[in-house]
Amino acid sequence: MGAGRAAGPAARAMGHGEPDLYRDTWVRYLGYANEVGESFRPLVPVPVVWASYGVATAYVTADAIDKGRKAATVTPLPQTRPESL
């Protein structure tokens, strides 16, 4: 188990037993696309730099949605309803 990984049952239920697409594969590097775009700013048209931010933003959004869905399946929100008087 790598450093920084949770080892509890909730972590295993979230899929820590299998590779995380957004952390353990080449897809992770898409999160750095804006850094590459900025480094080439003097050489490429500005829309290319903007597109690199779009790629990085899409990666972060997809990762957040994936982690949120996995967390929701492990610990669903309680269904509380106010008691009627």
Buried (B, 14 or more C-beta within 10 A) or exposed (E): EEEEEEEEEEBEBBBBEEEBBBEEEEBBEBBEBBEBBEEEEEEEEEEEBEBBEEBBEEBBEBBEEBBEEBEEEBEEEEEEEEEEE
